[in-house]
Amino acid sequence: MDRDALGAVTGLDKNALAVRVGARLRQIRRERGFTLAVLSQFCGVSVSYLSAVEKGINQPSLHTLAAITEALGASIPEVLVHEGQAPIRQARLPEQTPGTVDISHPQLDLRGHVVTALPGEYGRCPIDLDNRTLFLYVIAGTTVIRVDGAEYTLDAGDALDATRPQDVTWHSAGASTVVWASCPSA
């Protein structure tokens, strides 16, 4: 089994994974008594796309998989419970050193950064937001986030998400650490 620098398993057959995930989604859908049309209405994904996912033709993004599982009253771990080849990544963030650390996960199309800032520091969103949903979580401190002109003051433990934001900036009101993540918008 090969692993990359962060310890993630490499060389997985993505087509086989798509078939297994699609089959599990179909099984859960049928157990719940949903047709593709009903599931489509609940999750906002077209019937044709859902069918292609169930057949393993398409792999849903993390955001779309979350929408499908939520509509099914299931969870992503429930879909992947029998998946023996799921990659596991383990890493440690540097100690409270100011700067940005990339925590992206290309296999999940998840982009992420952890920004540790000193009081008064500011900047633009560290992640490309082209047609993506933004999520951020404040681990420590206070950060002021401006999303498309609206301002939000977030303290440790607060989170914010925005679908397809155009202009995002931040200002650290005190020493702060913030996790920034984005996934494709459905």
Disulfide bonds with the S-S distance in Angstrom:
none
